[in-house]
């Protein structure tokens, strides 16, 4: 882990108890059931950079995001923000002071906005909560400045969320996230509910804001084409684990893990190169009863006997990390 990292996650894990009620288990003679949503995830995010986590639905991306931002406590491991452990009980007072510097942009811009509040109140709420302005006039001026910053008019502050389009609502969500002057923003699939043309506008806005304000992003997405535009590094997740972590350009130019290759093969080939593609067969396994060994081996074209019995470790290969027996053995 880099000592200069703004955000550092170390061996982050989260287990959910999904057991049936006690009386049902007694009658049916069944044991408790546990879902391992995230297991042993580690990464760092530098100031002004973007780490993207990608993978199919159910791979644990959003669970990681919620643990990092403080909405969900980890079962094991730690999250450190600017040198402070986010979940250490002894540092509760310091953690509360950090809340202002951590914000989140959610997937559905309409569901994350209070329909009964006007836009100016929505954006001003974090400003008032953290006491960032001295009086009402200063707060109103700050709200107008934030609306202009995200490409809206200050006069839009008197409107309600239902009066805006999807892309405009997401701009309001971004303005609300920026209102507390954060250093780090978790973006949980912020463009997946938007049209393609609007997605590009929102992504360009987020890139411009990052350059202008020096923000660090944790960007959650299932769309590799989106993260290619945004990410400094990309972590590929499968069934709760990171299977490959590499600089964005290197990952697209030379993917190492078979799952990463399959995700990239699923992207449209706009250059019509005619390259051979390999489609991922099957579905992501049940996280309550994962397959033994490498979780990807039932769907992997390079799987061999070791993959079916031994869990691969996330090993360094230059500036990237890969968890794959086939790569380790030189078969990939």
C-alpha positions in Angstrom: 0.0 0.0 0.0 1.2 3.5 -0.8 1.7 5.7 2.2 0.6 8.8 0.1 -2.8 7.2 -0.9 -5.9 9.1 0.0 -8.0 6.0 0.3 -6.6 2.5 1.1 -8.7 -0.7 1.6 -6.9 -3.7 3.1 -8.3 -7.2 3.0 -11.8 -5.9 3.0 -14.5 -8.5 3.5 -18.3 -8.6 4.0 -20.4 -11.6 5.0 -24.2 -11.4 5.2 -26.3 -13.8 7.3 -29.0 -15.0 5.0 -30.3 -17.8 7.2 -33.9 -18.7 7.4 -35.7 -18.0 10.7 -34.6 -20.2 13.7 -37.8 -22.2 13.9 -37.7 -23.0 10.1 -34.1 -24.3 10.5 -35.1 -26.5 13.5 -38.0 -28.0 11.6 -36.2 -28.5 8.4 -32.9 -29.5 10.0 -30.8 -26.9 8.1 -27.8 -24.9 9.1 -27.3 -21.2 9.0 -26.5 -19.7 5.5 -23.9 -17.0 4.9 -23.3 -15.0 1.7 -19.7 -13.9 1.2 -20.3 -10.7 -0.8 -16.7 -9.4 -0.6 -13.6 -11.4 0.3 -10.0 -10.0 0.8 -10.3 -6.9 -1.4 -7.3 -4.5 -1.3 -6.6 -1.3 -3.3 -5.4 2.2 -3.0 -6.6 5.5 -4.6 -4.3 8.5 -5.0 -5.4 12.1 -4.9 -6.8 13.2 -8.2 -7.0 9.7 -9.6 -9.9 7.2 -10.4 -10.1 3.6 -9.5 -12.8 1.7 -11.4 -14.3 -1.5 -10.2 -16.0 -3.5 -12.9 -17.7 -6.9 -13.2 -21.1 -8.5 -13.7 -24.0 -7.9 -11.4 -23.4 -9.8 -8.1 -19.6 -9.4 -8.1 -19.6 -7.2 -5.0 -18.8 -3.8 -6.5 -21.5 -1.9 -4.8 -20.9 -3.6 -1.4 -17.3 -2.4 -1.6 -18.5 1.1 -2.4 -20.7 1.2 0.6 -18.0 0.0 2.9 -15.5 2.5 1.6 -17.9 5.5 2.0 -19.0 4.4 5.5 -22.5 3.2 4.8 -21.8 -0.5 5.6 -19.4 -1.9 8.2 -16.9 -4.5 6.9 -16.9 -8.0 8.5 -13.1 -7.9 8.3 -10.4 -5.7 7.0 -10.0 -2.0 7.1 -10.7 1.2 5.1 -8.2 4.1 5.7 -9.0 7.6 4.6 -6.1 10.1 4.7 -4.5 7.9 7.4 -7.5 7.5 9.6 -9.2 4.1 10.0 -12.8 4.6 9.0 -14.1 1.8 11.2 -11.8 2.0 14.3 -14.2 2.5 17.4 -11.5 4.6 19.1 -11.4 7.1 16.4 -15.2 7.9 16.1 -14.7 11.7 16.6 -12.1 11.8 13.9 -14.3 9.8 11.6 -17.2 12.1 12.0 -15.0 15.0 10.9 -14.2 13.1 7.7 -17.8 12.8 6.7 -17.6 16.1 4.9 -14.7 14.9 2.7 -16.6 11.8 1.6 -19.6 11.9 -0.8 -21.5 9.5 -3.0 -23.3 9.7 -6.3 -26.0 7.0 -6.7 -27.2 5.0 -9.7 -30.7 6.3 -9.9 -30.7 10.2 -9.8 -34.5 10.4 -9.2 -34.6 7.9 -6.3 -31.7 9.6 -4.6 -33.4 13.1 -4.6 -36.2 14.0 -2.1 -39.2 14.7 -4.4 -40.7 17.1 -1.8 -37.7 19.4 -1.6 -36.7 22.1 -4.1 -33.4 21.8 -5.7 -31.8 24.7 -3.8 -32.7 23.0 -0.5 -31.3 19.7 -1.6 -28.0 21.2 -2.5 -27.9 23.5 0.5 -28.6 20.7 3.0 -25.0 19.4 3.3 -23.7 23.0 3.4 -25.9 23.7 6.4 -25.2 20.3 8.0 -21.5 20.9 8.0 -21.7 24.6 8.8 -19.8 25.7 5.7 -21.4 29.1 5.3 -22.1 31.9 7.6 -25.6 33.1 6.6 -28.5 32.4 4.3 -27.3 34.8 1.6 -23.9 33.1 1.5 -25.6 29.7 1.3 -27.8 30.8 -1.6 -24.7 32.2 -3.4 -22.9 28.9 -3.0 -25.9 26.9 -4.3 -26.0 29.1 -7.4 -22.3 28.7 -7.9 -22.6 24.9 -7.7 -25.5 24.8 -10.2 -23.5 26.8 -12.7 -20.5 24.5 -12.1 -22.5 21.4 -13.2 -24.1 23.2 -16.2 -27.4 24.3 -14.8 -28.9 27.8 -14.2 -29.1 29.2 -10.6 -32.8 29.9 -11.3 -33.3 26.1 -11.5 -33.0 26.0 -7.7 -36.7 26.9 -7.2 -37.8 23.8 -9.2 -38.5 20.2 -7.9 -36.6 17.0 -9.1 -39.6 15.8 -11.3 -39.2 18.9 -13.5 -35.9 17.8 -14.8 -34.6 15.2 -17.2 -32.6 12.2 -16.1 -29.3 13.8 -17.1 -30.2 17.1 -15.3 -31.1 15.2 -12.2 -27.7 13.5 -12.1 -26.2 17.0 -12.5 -28.1 18.0 -9.4 -26.8 14.9 -7.6 -23.3 15.9 -8.5 -23.8 19.4 -7.3 -25.1 18.0 -4.0 -22.0 15.8 -3.7 -19.8 18.8 -4.3 -21.6 21.1 -1.8 -19.5 19.8 1.1 -16.2 20.4 -0.7 -15.2 16.7 -0.7 -11.8 15.2 -1.6 -13.2 11.8 -2.5 -16.5 10.7 -4.3 -17.8 7.2 -4.7 -19.7 6.9 -8.0 -22.0 3.9 -8.0 -22.9 3.4 -11.7 -23.8 7.1 -12.1 -24.6 6.8 -15.8 -26.3 3.4 -16.1 -29.8 4.9 -15.9 -29.1 7.5 -18.6 -29.2 7.6 -22.4 -25.9 7.0 -24.2 -25.6 10.6 -25.4 -26.3 11.9 -21.9 -23.9 9.5 -20.4 -21.1 11.1 -22.4 -22.0 14.5 -21.1 -22.1 13.4 -17.5 -18.7 11.6 -17.8 -17.1 14.6 -19.4 -18.5 16.8 -16.6 -17.0 14.5 -14.0 -13.6 14.4 -15.7 -13.6 18.2 -15.9 -14.6 18.5 -12.2 -11.8 16.1 -11.3 -9.2 18.1 -13.1 -10.6 21.4 -11.7 -11.0 20.4 -8.1 -8.5 17.6 -7.7 -11.1 14.9 -6.8 -10.4 11.3 -6.3 -13.1 8.8 -7.6 -14.1 5.3 -6.8 -16.1 4.5 -10.0 -18.4 1.5 -10.0 -19.6 0.1 -13.3 -20.3 -3.0 -15.3 -19.5 -1.2 -18.5 -15.8 -1.3 -19.5 -16.4 1.2 -22.3 -17.4 3.8 -19.6 -14.5 3.1 -17.3 -12.0 3.3 -20.1 -13.0 7.0 -20.4 -12.8 7.6 -16.7 -10.3 5.3 -14.9 -6.6 5.6 -14.0 -6.6 2.0 -12.7 -9.2 -0.7 -13.1 -10.0 -3.5 -10.7 -11.9 -6.4 -12.2 -14.1 -8.2 -9.7 -15.6 -11.7 -9.9 -17.8 -13.2 -7.1 -16.5 -10.9 -4.4 -12.8 -10.9 -5.3 -10.5 -8.8 -7.4 -9.1 -11.0 -10.1 -7.1 -8.4 -12.0 -5.9 -4.9 -11.1 -4.0 -2.9 -13.7 -3.5 0.6 -15.2 -6.5 1.3 -17.5 -4.4 1.5 -20.7 -2.5 -1.7 -20.0 -5.6 -3.6 -19.1 -7.3 -2.8 -22.5 -4.1 -3.3 -24.5 -3.2 -6.6 -22.9 -5.7 -8.2 -20.6 -4.3 -11.2 -18.7 -7.1 -12.8 -16.7 -9.5 -14.9 -18.9 -12.5 -13.1 -17.3 -11.1 -9.7 -18.2 -10.5 -10.8 -21.7 -14.1 -12.0 -22.0 -15.5 -8.7 -20.7 -13.4 -6.8 -23.3 -14.6 -9.2 -26.0 -18.1 -8.3 -25.1 -17.5 -4.7 -26.1 -18.6 -3.6 -29.6 -15.7 -3.7 -32.1 -16.2 -0.3 -33.7 -13.0 -0.7 -35.8 -14.5 -3.9 -37.4 -11.1 -5.5 -36.9 -12.6 -9.0 -37.3 -10.7 -10.3 -34.2 -11.8 -13.5 -32.7 -14.1 -13.1 -29.7 -14.9 -15.5 -26.9 -18.3 -15.2 -25.3 -18.6 -15.9 -21.5 -20.8 -19.0 -21.1 -23.0 -19.7 -18.1 -23.9 -17.4 -15.2 -22.1 -16.1 -12.2 -22.2 -18.8 -9.4 -24.3 -18.6 -6.3 -22.2 -16.7 -3.7 -23.8 -18.7 -0.9 -22.4 -21.9 -2.4 -19.4 -20.9 -4.5 -17.5 -23.5 -6.5 -14.3 -24.8 -5.0 -10.9 -23.5 -6.1 -11.1 -20.6 -8.6 -14.7 -19.3 -8.7 -14.4 -18.6 -12.4 -13.3 -22.1 -13.4 -16.8 -23.5 -14.4 -16.8 -20.8 -17.1 -13.1 -20.5 -17.9 -11.8 -21.9 -21.3 -8.3 -22.2 -19.7 -9.3 -24.1 -16.5 -7.2 -27.1 -15.5 -7.2 -29.4 -12.5 -5.5 -26.9 -10.1 -8.2 -24.4 -10.8 -10.8 -26.7 -9.5 -9.2 -27.3 -6.2 -7.0 -24.3 -5.2 -7.9 -20.7 -4.8 -5.5 -18.5 -6.9 -3.7 -15.7 -5.1 -3.6 -12.1 -6.4 0.1 -12.0 -7.6 2.1 -9.1 -9.0 3.1 -9.0 -12.7 4.9 -5.7 -13.2 2.4 -2.8 -12.5 -0.6 -5.1 -12.4 -1.9 -7.9 -10.2 -3.6 -11.1 -11.5 -5.3 -14.0 -9.7 -5.2 -16.8 -12.2 -3.5 -20.3 -12.1 -3.4 -20.3 -16.0 -1.4 -17.0 -16.0 0.9 -18.2 -13.3 1.6 -21.4 -15.2 2.1 -19.6 -18.5 -0.9 -21.1 -20.1 -2.6 -17.7 -20.7 
